[in-house]
Amino acid sequence: MTHIVVVGAGFAGTNLVRALSAKLPDGVLLTLVSDESYTTFNPMLPEAVGASVFPEQVIVPVREMLPQTRTHQFIMGSVAEVDSIARQLTLRSLSGEVQLSYDHLVLAIGNRARLDLMPGMAEYALPLKTVGDAMHIRNTVLRRLARIELESDPALRRRLGHFIVVGGGFSGVEVAGELIDCLRSIQHFYPRISPVELQVTVLHSSERLLPELSPRLGAAALRSMRQRGVTVRLETLAASVSAEGVTLKSGELIEGHTVLCTIGTSANPLLRRLGAATTSGRVIVRGDLSVPGTPGLWAVGDCAYVPNALDGNASPPTAQFAVRQARHLATNLLRTLKGEATTPFGYRSRGMMASIGHLNGVAEVAGVPLTGWLAWLVWRAYYLSQMPSSGRRFRIFFEWFWGMFYPPDITHLRFTRSADMQADEQRRYAEHDSQAATAQESVRA
């Protein structure tokens, strides 16, 4: 059988498999490989940080999205090696190493958060790239609030309550907006904290927020953020991150114990092992999404540098373009199986949008600018439509509707096993007994 293997279960990979599955001719086997069993809706991660939705609502199980038949399979594993000459993959799976032969290999592996852009970033900054990152940030915020109530030093309380976001693009603006609205909504649960002790600051190197959108919408986002209490500093370059906060290029230290970095991405390590030509951490592909010099190899989504036939520019690494590239590649793969010529990718963006907090958003749809609650509704309607099942769409719609009238959930989620909990308790008691014994010895002395 002809074997098509797709590596990566993000927007591009899952949409490609879904587009192919209903049209594959007889004699073709389709396999999806991913080291995660779910797809993450990354644009919704800021909402998970702000508890507008639960973390499990920004992910969709792969097996729920794809047909389960004898000619379609999903393998949960990671690619260790690619032999492009023999057309064979070595996978690390739950059952050990697996050898997988292919006729066509599609890379839809996305990218990774980059943590080395400045000194201290890896040690002290919190990235927002995965659902695990979102849960960790949310838990960190709740721990900061709980600690502020127990501290008496005013300066320390201010540092604990200062949340610094580095980056004023989509992720930075969205997480800052969600964060300020979340803090204002749940502050009454912490009566020993004054509202002035909670602050969100955005540091952005450019002269305006959301440079991907028009200047008018960037200005609208800036006004909305500042009206809701977010401090936005434009044309401000961060030089390093430490436990005390962010040091700017000017030498100024902005104090804050929680720093969120939404800038920078790095290439998936698998691209380096392939030896294919890359630029800006993305593998270079032809217009039809094939990788030059390697027959049977294709790339799509954020990991690929895809020329757009409509304007000659590289396609932006957004979910909208990833979905369209996936559908176009499905057509080209079917053409290739039939021995027909492939066609170059070309797509005109239908618009771009950002949610910047509760009932706040900016959008540009078909050239029409939208702001406020209308843009927010358009944003939510679009991503709700991308959910693969009606049951999941209904659950998220209900959660969003509930959140319009009630404050976010303040549960601090901890996944601690019983054995770990008991070991931690024993350690704490041993430390307490040791300190008490030391104190008694000092009294006797």
C-alpha positions in Angstrom: 0.0 0.0 0.0 1.0 3.6 -0.6 1.8 5.0 2.9 1.3 8.7 3.8 2.7 9.7 7.2 1.9 13.0 8.8 4.0 14.1 11.8 2.4 16.6 14.1 -1.2 17.0 15.4 -1.6 20.7 15.4 -3.9 22.8 13.3 -2.0 21.9 10.1 -1.6 18.2 10.7 -5.1 17.4 11.9 -6.8 19.4 9.2 -4.6 17.7 6.6 -5.6 14.3 7.8 -9.2 15.2 8.0 -9.2 16.6 4.5 -7.4 13.5 3.1 -9.4 10.8 5.0 -12.6 11.2 3.1 -10.9 11.3 -0.4 -8.1 8.7 -0.3 -8.3 6.1 -3.0 -8.1 2.4 -2.3 -4.7 1.1 -1.5 -3.5 4.1 0.5 -2.7 4.0 4.2 -2.8 7.2 6.3 -0.9 7.5 9.6 -0.7 10.5 12.0 2.2 10.6 14.4 2.3 12.9 17.4 3.9 12.9 20.8 0.7 14.3 22.3 -2.7 12.7 22.2 -4.5 16.0 21.6 -4.5 19.2 19.5 -4.0 22.5 21.4 -6.0 25.5 20.2 -3.1 27.9 21.0 -5.1 31.2 20.4 -7.3 30.2 23.3 -4.4 29.7 25.8 -4.7 33.2 27.2 -8.3 32.4 28.1 -7.1 29.4 30.0 -4.6 31.7 31.9 -7.5 34.0 32.8 -9.8 31.1 33.7 -12.3 32.1 31.1 -12.3 28.5 30.0 -10.9 25.4 31.7 -7.6 24.0 30.4 -9.2 20.8 29.0 -11.4 23.0 26.8 -8.6 24.4 24.7 -7.5 20.9 23.7 -9.2 18.3 21.5 -8.3 14.5 21.6 -6.8 13.4 18.3 -8.8 10.2 18.2 -12.0 12.2 18.5 -11.1 14.3 15.4 -10.1 11.5 13.1 -11.8 8.4 11.7 -10.7 5.1 13.2 -10.5 2.6 10.3 -8.0 -0.1 9.1 -6.5 2.4 6.6 -6.3 5.3 9.1 -4.1 5.1 12.2 -2.8 7.3 15.0 0.5 6.6 16.7 1.4 8.4 19.9 5.1 8.8 19.7 8.0 11.1 18.7 10.3 10.9 15.7 13.8 10.0 16.6 15.3 9.6 13.1 14.3 10.2 9.5 16.0 8.3 6.7 14.9 10.2 3.6 16.8 7.9 1.3 15.2 4.7 2.5 12.0 6.6 3.4 11.8 5.2 6.9 11.1 6.8 10.3 12.3 5.6 13.7 9.7 6.4 16.3 9.9 6.3 20.1 6.5 5.1 21.1 4.8 3.7 24.2 6.0 0.2 23.2 9.6 1.2 22.4 11.2 2.0 19.1 9.1 1.5 16.0 10.3 1.5 12.4 7.8 3.0 10.0 8.2 3.1 6.2 6.6 5.8 4.1 6.0 6.9 0.5 5.1 10.5 1.5 6.1 12.2 4.7 4.5 15.5 5.8 6.1 17.6 8.5 3.5 19.6 10.5 5.6 19.8 13.6 5.1 23.5 14.5 7.7 25.4 16.5 8.9 25.8 20.0 9.1 28.6 22.5 12.5 30.3 22.4 14.0 30.8 25.9 17.4 32.2 25.1 16.6 35.6 23.6 18.0 37.3 26.7 19.9 36.5 29.9 17.7 34.9 32.6 14.8 34.3 30.3 14.9 30.5 30.6 15.3 30.6 34.4 12.9 33.3 35.4 10.4 34.0 32.6 7.2 32.0 32.0 6.5 31.2 28.3 3.0 30.6 26.9 3.2 27.9 24.2 1.4 24.8 25.7 -1.6 24.1 27.8 0.9 23.1 30.5 2.4 26.6 30.3 -1.1 28.2 30.7 -1.9 26.0 33.8 1.5 26.9 35.3 0.9 30.6 34.8 -2.6 30.4 36.2 -1.4 28.6 39.3 1.5 31.0 39.7 -0.9 34.0 39.7 -3.1 32.3 42.3 -0.1 31.5 44.5 1.1 35.1 44.3 -2.3 36.4 45.5 -2.3 33.9 48.4 1.2 34.9 49.4 0.4 38.7 49.3 -2.2 38.3 52.0 0.4 36.8 54.3 3.1 39.4 53.7 3.5 42.6 55.7 6.3 44.3 53.7 4.6 46.8 51.4 7.4 46.7 48.9 7.4 42.9 48.7 3.6 42.9 48.3 3.9 45.3 45.3 6.5 43.1 43.7 4.4 40.0 44.2 1.4 41.7 42.7 3.2 43.0 39.6 2.8 40.8 36.5 5.1 41.8 33.6 4.3 40.7 30.1 7.2 41.0 27.6 5.8 41.4 24.0 2.9 43.3 22.6 1.9 41.0 19.7 -1.2 38.8 19.7 -0.1 36.5 22.6 1.2 39.4 24.8 -1.9 41.6 24.4 -4.3 38.8 24.8 -2.7 37.3 28.0 -2.4 40.8 29.5 -6.0 41.6 28.8 -7.2 38.3 30.2 -4.9 38.7 33.2 -6.1 42.2 34.2 -9.8 41.2 33.9 -9.2 38.0 35.9 -7.5 39.9 38.7 -10.2 42.5 38.9 -12.9 39.8 38.9 -11.4 37.6 41.6 -9.9 40.4 43.8 -12.9 40.4 46.2 -12.0 36.8 47.2 -8.8 38.2 48.7 -10.0 41.0 51.0 -6.5 41.6 52.4 -5.3 42.8 49.0 -5.8 46.3 47.8 -6.6 46.7 44.1 -3.6 49.1 43.8 -1.3 46.2 44.8 -2.2 44.3 41.6 -0.7 45.6 38.4 -0.1 44.3 34.9 2.6 45.9 32.7 3.2 45.2 29.0 6.7 45.9 27.5 6.8 46.2 23.8 9.8 47.1 21.6 7.7 48.6 18.7 6.0 51.9 18.5 2.5 50.3 18.6 0.7 47.2 19.8 -0.3 44.4 17.5 1.9 45.4 14.6 0.2 42.6 12.5 -3.0 44.7 12.5 -3.7 48.2 11.2 -2.5 51.2 13.2 -6.1 52.1 14.0 -6.7 48.7 15.6 -3.4 48.8 17.4 -4.4 52.2 18.9 -7.8 50.9 19.9 -6.2 48.0 21.7 -3.8 50.4 23.5 -6.7 52.6 24.7 -8.7 49.6 25.9 -5.7 48.2 27.8 -4.9 51.5 29.5 -8.5 52.2 30.4 -8.7 48.9 32.3 -5.5 49.6 34.2 -2.8 47.9 32.2 0.5 49.9 32.0 1.8 49.7 28.4 5.3 50.9 27.7 6.0 51.1 23.9 9.5 51.3 22.3 10.8 49.6 25.4 13.5 47.0 25.0 14.0 44.3 27.7 17.6 43.3 28.2 17.5 40.6 30.9 15.1 38.8 33.3 15.9 38.0 36.9 14.1 37.0 40.1 13.6 40.7 40.8 12.0 41.6 37.5 13.0 42.9 34.0 16.0 45.1 33.3 15.7 47.3 30.3 18.3 48.3 27.7 18.4 51.7 29.4 19.4 50.0 32.7 16.1 50.6 34.5 14.8 47.7 36.6 11.1 47.1 36.5 10.4 45.1 39.7 8.0 42.2 39.6 8.2 38.6 40.7 6.2 37.2 37.7 7.5 37.7 34.1 5.6 36.3 31.1 7.5 36.2 27.8 5.5 35.9 24.7 8.3 36.7 22.2 10.4 34.5 20.1 10.0 31.0 18.6 12.6 28.4 17.8 12.7 25.6 15.3 11.6 22.0 16.2 14.8 20.0 16.8 13.7 17.5 14.1 14.3 20.1 11.4 18.0 20.2 12.2 18.2 16.4 12.0 16.7 16.4 8.5 19.4 18.6 7.1 16.9 20.5 5.0 17.4 24.2 4.1 15.7 26.5 6.7 15.2 30.2 7.2 14.1 31.9 10.4 13.8 28.4 11.9 11.3 27.2 9.2 12.0 24.6 6.5 11.9 26.1 3.0 9.3 24.6 0.7 8.3 25.1 -2.9 5.0 26.7 -3.8 3.3 23.3 -3.8 4.6 22.7 -0.2 7.1 20.1 -1.2 10.7 20.2 0.2 13.3 20.8 -2.6 15.8 18.0 -3.1 14.0 15.4 -1.0 11.4 13.5 -3.0 8.3 12.5 -1.0 8.9 15.1 1.7 6.4 17.9 2.4 6.0 20.5 5.1 3.0 22.6 6.2 2.1 25.0 9.0 4.3 27.0 11.4 7.4 24.8 10.7 7.3 25.6 6.9 8.4 28.7 5.1 5.6 28.8 2.5 5.6 31.3 -0.4 2.1 32.7 -1.1 1.4 32.8 -4.9 -0.9 35.8 -4.5 1.7 38.2 -3.3 5.0 36.4 -3.3 5.6 36.9 0.4 6.0 34.1 3.0 2.8 33.0 4.6 2.5 34.1 8.2 2.6 31.4 10.9 -1.0 31.7 12.0 -3.8 29.2 12.5 -5.8 30.6 9.6 -2.9 30.0 7.1 -2.1 26.6 8.6 -5.6 25.3 8.0 -5.6 26.6 4.4 -2.1 25.2 3.7 -3.3 21.8 5.0 -6.3 21.7 2.7 -4.2 22.7 -0.3 -1.6 20.1 0.5 -4.3 17.5 0.7 -5.3 18.4 -2.9 -1.7 18.2 -4.0 -1.1 14.8 -2.4 -4.2 13.4 -4.1 -3.0 14.9 -7.4 0.4 13.3 -6.9 -1.2 9.9 -6.3 -3.0 10.2 -9.6 0.1 11.3 -11.4 -1.2 14.9 -12.0 0.7 18.1 -11.6 0.6 20.0 -8.3 -0.4 23.6 -7.9 1.2 26.4 -5.8 -0.4 27.6 -2.6 -2.2 31.0 -2.7 -4.5 32.4 -0.1 -5.7 35.9 0.8 -6.3 36.4 4.5 -9.9 37.0 5.5 -8.8 39.1 8.4 -7.0 39.0 11.7 -8.3 39.5 15.3 -7.4 39.4 18.9 -9.3 39.0 22.1 -8.0 41.5 24.7 -10.0 40.6 27.7 -13.6 40.1 28.8 -16.0 41.7 26.2 -13.0 43.4 24.5 -11.4 42.7 21.2 -10.1 44.1 18.0 -10.6 42.6 14.5 -10.3 43.3 10.8 -12.6 41.1 8.8 -12.7 41.5 5.0 -11.2 44.9 5.4 -13.8 46.1 8.0 -12.3 47.1 11.3 -14.1 46.1 14.5 -13.5 46.9 18.1 -15.0 46.2 21.5 -17.6 43.6 22.3 -18.4 43.0 18.6 -14.8 42.1 17.7 -14.8 39.9 20.8 -17.9 38.0 19.6 -16.4 37.6 16.1 -13.2 36.2 17.7 -15.1 33.7 19.8 -17.5 32.7 17.0 -14.5 31.9 14.7 -12.7 29.7 17.1 -15.9 28.0 18.2 -16.5 27.1 14.6 -13.1 25.5 14.4 -13.9 23.0 17.1 -14.3 19.6 15.5 -17.4 18.3 17.4 -20.7 19.8 18.3 -20.5 18.4 21.8 -17.3 20.3 22.5 -18.6 23.4 20.9 -21.6 23.3 23.1 -19.5 22.8 26.2 -17.3 25.8 25.4 -20.2 28.0 24.5 -21.9 27.2 27.8 -18.6 28.0 29.7 -18.3 31.3 27.8 -21.9 32.2 28.5 -21.5 31.4 32.2 -18.4 33.5 32.4 -20.3 36.6 31.2 -22.2 36.7 34.5 -19.9 35.0 37.0 -16.3 35.5 38.1 -13.5 33.1 36.9 -12.7 30.0 38.7 -10.0 30.4 41.4 -9.2 26.8 41.9 -5.4 26.2 42.2 -5.0 22.9 40.3 -2.3 20.6 41.8 -1.7 17.2 40.3 0.1 15.6 43.3 0.0 11.9 43.8 -0.6 10.4 47.3 3.0 9.0 47.5 4.5 12.4 46.6 2.2 14.2 49.1 3.2 11.9 51.9 6.9 12.3 51.1 6.5 16.1 51.1 4.7 16.0 54.4 7.4 13.9 56.0 10.1 16.2 54.6 8.3 19.3 56.1 7.9 17.7 59.5 11.5 16.6 59.6 12.7 20.2 58.7 10.4 21.6 61.4 11.7 19.1 64.0 15.3 19.9 63.1 14.7 23.7 63.4 12.9 23.2 66.7 15.8 21.1 68.0 18.3 23.7 66.9 16.3 26.4 68.7 16.2 24.4 71.9 20.0 23.9 71.8 20.5 27.7 71.4 18.3 28.4 74.4 20.2 25.9 76.5 23.5 27.4 75.4 
